[in-house]
Amino acid sequence: MTVHSTTAETGRKPNLFHFTRAPRPMVDRADGIYLWDKTGRRFIDGSSGAVNVNIGHGNHVVIDAVKRQMDRVSFAYTIHFESEPAVELARELAKRLPNGLERIYFVSGGSEAVEACLKLARQWAVATGQPNRWKIIGRMPSYHGITVGSLGVTGDDVLTKTFEQMGQPMPLIPAPMVHRDNDNLSLEQRGLRYADMLEAKIIEEGPESVLAFVMEPIGGAATAALVPPDSYFARIREICDRYGILLIHDEVMTGIGRTGKFLGGDHWNCKPDIISLSKGLSSGYAPLGALAATERIVGPVIAAGGFLHGHTYGGNPVACAAGLAVLGEVDRLGLIGNSAAMGEVLKGELEALTKRFPFVGDVRGKGLLLGAELYADPVTKTPLPAELSANVRLIDLAFERGLIIYSRRVRGGPFSDNFMVAPPLIVTREEIGEIVSVLGDTLEALATELDLPVNR
């Protein structure tokens, strides 16, 4: 979240359509991995917007599909009608998801998708005679959305504290931030140790009261592409099965090829009970999200009277037409393979930057979801002084140089200044070189401004 001068300081009138003190350039057009403002200045979209523009900007296959659908019907309420785009998109999604996750429910975004997952899980418990199960365990730090319900399982005090009285904060366990651990354990042992924290929390809360565990397979905004050890996933699944609780994967950021697999969880063949999807599902061409679940979960809910949930724009024909076209482009352009290949290139370049800039460390991630941290000392993991707001300054300096990258400091957990580089999945080797060059110039400027060490 970039901090800019206030309206009073700039003399600029407040923007009428959003609540912020951050003046922004007026966007004019976008194509591929680039955007231009009204002055003609070009920006490299090194964050894919909010890590959602997976297929890049200006894809006319998707634009034409949206136009065709709007010519036919732009809205039909799902209580009254089904639409071909929604039916086809559900079918195409089910083909790509782990076996059995074939019941699809469409919403308009990631927060809505997570909220729907939580409500479906609760209704399943009630429908199957387990009304005492209501606690959904999350992780600290984590981010699962901005609605009151999704904030309840989010581990970020800055976002959650204000709204605690309005919702129900849920139990949290530490995210597997093994890169900060100072012990003699192997990565496999660390993964098991963090997974076993789930079992300890279940026992502490009372197994009969715990409904589900929600996690991002690979971290997003809160942990900057955190990748747990391989051992973590099988143990988590085993613990959920042992206590009869549901495993919910939040794939809002990691899904639709972002990490070099269709889903982030596919790297470990870890099958959850419920999945939330959004962001890359429509690649920014229309508001769209989805819940995917097994018949074991959905069947009892339907038999008990139906899903007590719904949104006016859920399953919107235009949004689903966009999503269907996006999936087609992911396949046609080979974007999952390109994400894996170009992700390796970009990760290598980011690791090379850590040699030049020793205050940058812990490069991590998979595919084109990559992150790193800024430290006073990467060896001891000593953070930079909070008052420097180093991650905010890094984002500002990059933007001044025409590069958009992603960062959000999470204070409600291990303190961190992290950033993510996550360009569209269409990115080429040459464009990666351009991104890394500007990022290098940005880190050089940050080092000069904050008096940080540089190896020249």
C-alpha positions as CSV (number, residue, x, y, z in Angstrom):
1,M,0.0,0.0,0.0
2,T,1.8,3.1,-1.2
3,V,1.7,6.2,1.0
4,H,1.5,9.5,-0.8
5,S,1.1,13.1,0.3
6,T,-2.3,14.2,1.5
7,T,-4.8,16.1,-0.6
8,A,-4.2,19.2,1.5
9,E,-0.5,19.0,0.8
10,T,-0.9,18.5,-3.0
11,G,-3.8,21.0,-3.4
12,R,-5.5,18.4,-5.5
13,K,-9.3,17.9,-5.1
14,P,-10.3,14.6,-3.5
15,N,-11.2,11.8,-5.9
16,L,-15.0,11.2,-5.7
17,F,-15.0,7.5,-6.4
18,H,-12.6,6.1,-3.9
19,F,-11.5,6.9,-0.4
20,T,-7.7,7.5,-0.5
21,R,-5.2,10.3,0.0
22,A,-3.1,8.9,-2.8
23,P,-3.1,10.9,-6.1
24,R,-2.5,8.6,-9.1
25,P,-1.9,9.1,-12.8
26,M,-4.8,8.8,-15.1
27,V,-4.5,5.5,-17.0
28,D,-5.2,5.7,-20.7
29,R,-4.5,2.3,-22.3
30,A,-2.8,-1.0,-21.8
31,D,-1.3,-3.7,-23.9
32,G,0.7,-6.9,-23.0
33,I,2.7,-6.2,-19.9
34,Y,2.5,-2.4,-20.2
35,L,0.2,0.5,-19.3
36,W,0.3,4.1,-20.4
37,D,-1.1,7.2,-18.6
38,K,-2.7,10.2,-20.2
39,T,0.6,11.9,-20.6
40,G,2.0,9.0,-22.6
41,R,4.2,7.7,-19.9
42,R,4.7,3.9,-20.0
43,F,4.6,1.6,-17.0
44,I,5.8,-2.0,-16.8
45,D,3.1,-4.0,-15.0
46,G,5.5,-6.1,-12.9
47,S,2.7,-7.0,-10.5
48,S,0.0,-8.0,-13.0
49,G,-2.2,-5.3,-11.4
50,A,-3.2,-6.9,-8.1
51,V,-1.5,-10.2,-9.3
52,N,-4.6,-10.9,-11.4
53,V,-3.9,-9.9,-15.0
54,N,-2.5,-13.3,-15.8
55,I,-2.9,-13.3,-19.6
56,G,-1.8,-9.7,-20.0
57,H,-3.6,-6.5,-21.1
58,G,-5.5,-6.0,-24.4
59,N,-6.1,-9.6,-25.3
60,H,-8.6,-9.3,-28.2
61,V,-9.7,-12.9,-28.0
62,V,-11.2,-12.2,-24.6
63,I,-12.4,-8.7,-25.5
64,D,-14.2,-10.1,-28.5
65,A,-15.8,-12.9,-26.5
66,V,-17.1,-10.3,-24.0
67,K,-18.5,-8.2,-26.8
68,R,-20.3,-11.2,-28.4
69,Q,-21.9,-12.1,-25.1
70,M,-23.0,-8.5,-24.4
71,D,-24.7,-8.6,-27.8
72,R,-26.7,-11.6,-26.7
73,V,-27.5,-11.0,-23.1
74,S,-25.5,-9.1,-20.5
75,F,-27.5,-10.1,-17.4
76,A,-29.8,-12.9,-16.4
77,Y,-30.4,-13.6,-12.7
78,T,-29.3,-17.1,-11.7
79,I,-32.5,-17.7,-9.8
80,H,-34.4,-17.4,-13.1
81,F,-32.0,-18.7,-15.8
82,E,-28.8,-20.6,-16.5
83,S,-26.5,-19.2,-19.1
84,E,-24.2,-21.0,-21.6
85,P,-21.0,-19.2,-20.5
86,A,-21.6,-20.2,-16.8
87,V,-22.3,-23.8,-17.7
88,E,-19.3,-24.0,-20.0
89,L,-17.0,-22.3,-17.6
90,A,-18.0,-24.6,-14.8
91,R,-17.4,-27.6,-17.0
92,E,-14.0,-26.3,-18.2
93,L,-12.9,-25.5,-14.6
94,A,-13.9,-28.9,-13.3
95,K,-11.7,-30.5,-16.0
96,R,-8.7,-28.7,-14.6
97,L,-9.3,-29.1,-10.9
98,P,-8.3,-32.1,-8.7
99,N,-10.6,-35.0,-9.2
100,G,-14.0,-34.6,-7.5
101,L,-13.9,-30.8,-7.1
102,E,-16.6,-30.5,-9.7
103,R,-19.3,-28.4,-8.0
104,I,-18.8,-24.8,-9.0
105,Y,-20.4,-21.6,-7.6
106,F,-19.6,-18.3,-9.2
107,V,-19.1,-15.0,-7.4
108,S,-17.6,-11.6,-8.4
109,G,-14.3,-11.6,-6.7
110,G,-11.8,-13.1,-4.3
111,S,-13.2,-11.9,-1.0
112,E,-16.6,-13.1,-2.0
113,A,-15.1,-16.5,-3.0
114,V,-13.5,-17.0,0.4
115,E,-16.7,-15.8,2.2
116,A,-18.7,-18.4,0.2
117,C,-16.2,-21.1,1.1
118,L,-16.6,-20.4,4.8
119,K,-20.4,-20.3,4.6
120,L,-20.6,-23.5,2.6
121,A,-18.3,-25.2,5.2
122,R,-20.6,-24.1,8.0
123,Q,-23.8,-25.2,6.2
124,W,-22.2,-28.6,5.5
125,A,-21.6,-29.0,9.2
126,V,-25.1,-28.1,10.1
127,A,-26.6,-30.3,7.4
128,T,-24.6,-33.3,8.5
129,G,-25.6,-33.1,12.1
130,Q,-22.4,-31.3,13.4
131,P,-23.8,-27.9,14.5
132,N,-21.1,-27.4,17.1
133,R,-18.4,-27.2,14.4
134,W,-17.9,-23.5,13.6
135,K,-14.3,-22.5,14.2
136,I,-12.2,-22.1,11.1
137,I,-8.5,-22.0,11.8
138,G,-6.3,-19.6,9.7
139,R,-2.7,-18.5,9.8
140,M,-0.7,-15.6,11.0
141,P,0.3,-13.7,8.9
142,S,-2.2,-14.3,6.1
143,Y,-4.7,-12.5,3.9
144,H,-8.0,-14.0,2.7
145,G,-10.1,-11.0,1.8
146,I,-11.6,-7.8,3.0
147,T,-15.2,-8.8,3.9
148,V,-15.9,-9.1,7.6
149,G,-16.1,-12.9,7.3
150,S,-12.9,-13.3,5.4
151,L,-11.1,-10.9,7.7
152,G,-12.1,-13.3,10.6
153,V,-9.6,-15.9,9.2
154,T,-7.0,-13.3,8.1
155,G,-3.8,-12.8,10.1
156,D,-3.1,-9.1,9.8
157,D,-3.9,-6.9,12.8
158,V,-3.8,-3.7,10.7
159,L,-6.8,-4.9,8.7
160,T,-8.6,-6.9,11.3
161,K,-8.5,-5.1,14.7
162,T,-11.0,-2.4,13.7
163,F,-13.6,-4.9,12.8
164,E,-13.2,-7.6,15.5
165,Q,-16.3,-6.5,17.4
166,M,-18.4,-6.8,14.2
167,G,-17.3,-10.3,13.3
168,Q,-15.9,-13.4,14.9
169,P,-12.1,-13.6,15.0
170,M,-11.0,-17.2,14.4
171,P,-8.0,-19.1,15.9
172,L,-4.7,-18.6,14.1
173,I,-1.5,-20.7,13.9
174,P,1.9,-19.5,12.6
175,A,2.4,-19.5,8.9
176,P,5.4,-21.7,8.0
177,M,8.0,-18.9,7.6
178,V,10.8,-21.4,7.8
179,H,13.3,-19.0,6.3
180,R,13.3,-17.1,9.6
181,D,13.9,-20.1,11.8
182,N,17.2,-20.5,13.5
183,D,17.4,-24.1,14.5
184,N,19.1,-27.4,13.5
185,L,16.1,-28.9,11.8
186,S,15.9,-29.9,8.2
187,L,13.3,-28.3,5.9
188,E,11.3,-31.5,6.1
189,Q,11.3,-31.4,9.9
190,R,10.4,-27.7,9.9
191,G,7.5,-28.4,7.6
192,L,6.2,-31.1,9.9
193,R,6.7,-28.9,13.0
194,Y,4.6,-26.1,11.5
195,A,1.9,-28.6,10.3
196,D,1.7,-30.1,13.8
197,M,0.8,-26.7,15.1
198,L,-2.5,-27.2,13.4
199,E,-3.2,-30.4,15.5
200,A,-2.1,-28.6,18.7
201,K,-4.6,-25.8,17.9
202,I,-7.4,-28.2,17.1
203,I,-6.8,-29.9,20.5
204,E,-6.6,-26.6,22.3
205,E,-9.9,-25.3,20.8
206,G,-11.7,-28.7,21.2
207,P,-11.8,-30.9,18.1
208,E,-15.6,-31.1,18.2
209,S,-15.8,-27.3,17.6
210,V,-13.3,-27.0,14.7
211,L,-14.9,-26.9,11.3
212,A,-12.0,-26.2,8.8
213,F,-8.5,-25.0,8.1
214,V,-8.0,-22.3,5.5
215,M,-4.6,-21.7,3.8
216,E,-2.9,-20.3,0.7
217,P,-0.8,-23.1,-0.7
218,I,1.8,-20.5,-1.6
219,G,1.7,-17.2,0.2
220,G,0.3,-14.0,-1.3
221,A,0.1,-10.4,-0.1
222,A,0.8,-11.2,3.6
223,T,3.9,-13.4,3.1
224,A,5.2,-12.5,-0.3
225,A,5.2,-15.8,-2.1
226,L,6.0,-18.0,0.9
227,V,6.5,-21.6,-0.1
228,P,6.1,-24.2,2.7
229,P,8.4,-27.2,2.8
230,D,7.1,-30.2,0.9
231,S,6.4,-32.1,4.1
232,Y,3.9,-29.6,5.2
233,F,1.1,-30.5,2.8
234,A,0.7,-34.2,3.4
235,R,0.8,-33.7,7.2
236,I,-1.9,-31.0,7.0
237,R,-4.2,-33.2,4.9
238,E,-3.6,-36.1,7.4
239,I,-4.5,-33.9,10.4
240,C,-7.6,-32.6,8.7
241,D,-8.8,-36.1,7.9
242,R,-7.9,-37.3,11.4
243,Y,-10.2,-34.8,13.1
244,G,-12.9,-34.7,10.4
245,I,-12.3,-31.0,9.5
246,L,-12.4,-29.5,6.0
247,L,-9.3,-28.3,4.2
248,I,-9.9,-25.0,2.3
249,H,-7.3,-23.8,-0.2
250,D,-7.4,-20.1,-1.0
251,E,-6.2,-20.1,-4.6
252,V,-7.4,-16.6,-5.4
253,M,-3.9,-15.4,-6.1
254,T,-2.1,-18.7,-6.9
255,G,-4.6,-20.2,-9.3
256,I,-5.0,-20.3,-13.1
257,G,-1.4,-21.0,-13.9
258,R,0.3,-18.2,-11.8
259,T,2.7,-20.6,-10.1
260,G,3.6,-22.8,-13.1
261,K,0.7,-25.3,-12.3
262,F,-3.0,-24.7,-12.7
263,L,-3.3,-24.5,-9.0
264,G,-0.7,-23.7,-6.3
265,G,-1.7,-26.9,-4.5
266,D,-1.0,-29.0,-7.6
267,H,2.7,-28.7,-6.9
268,W,2.2,-31.1,-4.0
269,N,-0.8,-33.1,-5.4
270,C,-2.7,-31.8,-2.3
271,K,-6.4,-32.2,-2.7
272,P,-8.5,-29.8,-0.6
273,D,-12.2,-30.1,0.1
274,I,-13.1,-26.6,-1.0
275,I,-11.2,-24.1,-3.2
276,S,-11.6,-20.4,-3.7
277,L,-10.6,-18.9,-7.1
278,S,-10.6,-15.4,-8.6
279,K,-8.0,-12.9,-9.9
280,G,-6.5,-14.8,-12.9
281,L,-9.8,-16.6,-13.5
282,S,-11.0,-13.5,-15.5
283,S,-7.5,-11.9,-15.7
284,G,-9.0,-8.5,-15.0
285,Y,-11.4,-8.5,-17.9
286,A,-14.5,-8.8,-15.7
287,P,-15.2,-9.2,-12.0
288,L,-15.3,-13.0,-11.4
289,G,-14.6,-15.5,-8.7
290,A,-15.6,-19.1,-7.9
291,L,-15.9,-21.7,-5.2
292,A,-15.2,-25.3,-6.1
293,A,-16.2,-28.1,-3.8
294,T,-16.8,-31.9,-3.8
295,E,-20.2,-33.5,-4.0
296,R,-19.6,-34.7,-0.4
297,I,-19.8,-31.1,0.8
298,V,-22.4,-29.7,-1.6
299,G,-24.8,-32.7,-1.7
300,P,-26.0,-32.5,2.0
301,V,-26.3,-28.7,1.7
302,I,-28.6,-29.0,-1.3
303,A,-30.6,-31.8,0.4
304,A,-31.1,-29.6,3.5
305,G,-32.7,-26.8,1.4
306,G,-30.0,-25.2,-0.6
307,F,-27.0,-22.9,-0.2
308,L,-28.0,-19.9,2.0
309,H,-25.9,-17.5,0.0
310,G,-26.1,-15.5,-3.2
311,H,-25.1,-12.3,-5.0
312,T,-26.9,-10.4,-7.7
313,Y,-23.9,-10.7,-10.1
314,G,-22.9,-14.3,-9.3
315,G,-22.6,-16.3,-12.5
316,N,-23.0,-13.1,-14.7
317,P,-23.0,-14.2,-18.3
318,V,-20.5,-11.5,-19.4
319,A,-18.1,-12.3,-16.6
320,C,-18.3,-16.0,-17.3
321,A,-17.8,-15.4,-21.0
322,A,-14.6,-13.6,-20.1
323,G,-13.5,-16.4,-17.8
324,L,-14.1,-19.0,-20.4
325,A,-12.1,-17.1,-23.0
326,V,-9.3,-16.6,-20.5
327,L,-9.0,-20.3,-19.9
328,G,-8.9,-20.8,-23.6
329,E,-6.1,-18.3,-23.9
330,V,-4.1,-19.9,-21.0
331,D,-4.2,-23.1,-23.0
332,R,-3.7,-21.7,-26.5
333,L,-0.7,-19.6,-25.5
334,G,0.9,-22.2,-23.2
335,L,0.9,-19.8,-20.3
336,I,1.2,-22.4,-17.5
337,G,4.4,-23.7,-19.1
338,N,5.6,-20.2,-19.8
339,S,5.0,-19.3,-16.1
340,A,7.1,-22.1,-15.0
341,A,10.0,-21.4,-17.5
342,M,10.0,-17.6,-17.1
343,G,9.6,-18.0,-13.4
344,E,12.9,-19.8,-13.2
345,V,14.5,-17.1,-15.3
346,L,13.1,-14.3,-13.1
347,K,13.9,-16.1,-9.9
348,G,17.5,-16.5,-11.0
349,E,17.7,-12.8,-11.8
350,L,16.3,-11.8,-8.4
351,E,18.8,-14.1,-6.7
352,A,21.6,-12.3,-8.6
353,L,20.3,-9.0,-7.3
354,T,20.8,-10.2,-3.7
355,K,24.6,-10.4,-4.4
356,R,24.6,-6.8,-5.5
357,F,22.3,-5.6,-2.8
358,P,23.0,-7.5,0.4
359,F,20.0,-6.0,2.2
360,V,17.7,-8.1,-0.1
361,G,17.3,-11.7,0.9
362,D,15.1,-14.8,0.9
363,V,14.0,-14.8,-2.7
364,R,11.1,-17.3,-2.9
365,G,8.1,-18.4,-4.8
366,K,7.1,-20.6,-7.7
367,G,6.4,-19.7,-11.4
368,L,5.7,-16.0,-11.8
369,L,4.7,-15.4,-8.1
370,L,8.0,-14.4,-6.6
371,G,8.9,-12.4,-3.5
372,A,11.9,-11.3,-1.4
373,E,12.5,-9.4,1.8
374,L,14.5,-6.3,2.8
375,Y,16.6,-6.7,5.9
376,A,19.1,-4.8,7.9
377,D,21.0,-8.1,8.1
378,P,19.7,-11.0,6.0
379,V,21.9,-13.5,8.0
380,T,20.3,-12.7,11.3
381,K,17.0,-11.7,9.7
382,T,17.2,-8.4,11.5
383,P,14.5,-6.1,10.0
384,L,15.1,-2.6,8.8
385,P,13.9,0.1,11.3
386,A,10.1,0.5,11.0
387,E,10.3,4.2,10.6
388,L,12.1,3.9,7.3
389,S,9.0,2.3,5.7
390,A,11.5,0.7,3.3
391,N,9.0,-1.4,1.4
392,V,6.7,1.6,0.8
393,R,9.7,3.6,-0.4
394,L,10.8,0.8,-2.7
395,I,7.4,0.7,-4.3
396,D,7.3,4.5,-4.8
397,L,10.8,4.6,-6.3
398,A,10.0,1.8,-8.7
399,F,6.8,3.6,-9.8
400,E,8.8,6.7,-10.4
401,R,10.9,4.7,-12.7
402,G,8.0,3.2,-14.5
403,L,7.9,-0.2,-12.8
404,I,4.9,-1.5,-10.8
405,I,5.7,-4.1,-8.1
406,Y,3.7,-5.3,-5.2
407,S,4.1,-4.9,-1.5
408,R,2.2,-4.9,1.8
409,R,3.9,-4.8,5.2
410,V,2.1,-7.1,7.6
411,R,2.5,-5.8,11.2
412,G,0.3,-8.4,12.8
413,G,2.9,-11.1,12.7
414,P,6.6,-11.4,12.1
415,F,7.5,-7.9,11.1
416,S,8.6,-7.7,7.5
417,D,9.5,-5.4,4.6
418,N,8.8,-7.6,1.6
419,F,7.9,-7.2,-2.0
420,M,6.7,-9.3,-4.9
421,V,7.4,-9.4,-8.6
422,A,4.6,-11.1,-10.5
423,P,4.4,-10.0,-14.1
424,P,1.7,-11.4,-16.5
425,L,2.2,-15.0,-17.6
426,I,2.9,-13.8,-21.2
427,V,6.1,-12.2,-20.1
428,T,9.2,-12.9,-22.3
429,R,12.9,-13.3,-21.4
430,E,13.6,-9.8,-22.9
431,E,10.8,-8.2,-20.8
432,I,12.2,-9.9,-17.7
433,G,15.5,-8.3,-18.4
434,E,13.7,-4.9,-18.6
435,I,12.0,-5.5,-15.3
436,V,15.1,-6.6,-13.5
437,S,17.1,-3.7,-14.9
438,V,14.6,-1.1,-13.6
439,L,14.3,-3.0,-10.3
440,G,18.1,-2.8,-10.0
441,D,18.1,0.9,-10.5
442,T,15.3,1.2,-7.9
443,L,17.3,-0.8,-5.3
444,E,20.3,1.4,-6.0
445,A,18.2,4.5,-5.3
446,L,16.8,2.9,-2.2
447,A,20.3,2.0,-0.9
448,T,21.5,5.6,-1.5
449,E,18.5,7.1,0.2
450,L,18.5,4.8,3.2
451,D,22.3,4.4,3.4
452,L,22.2,0.6,2.8
453,P,25.2,-1.4,1.6
454,V,25.8,-2.1,-2.1
455,N,28.4,-4.4,-3.7
456,R,29.7,-2.7,-6.8
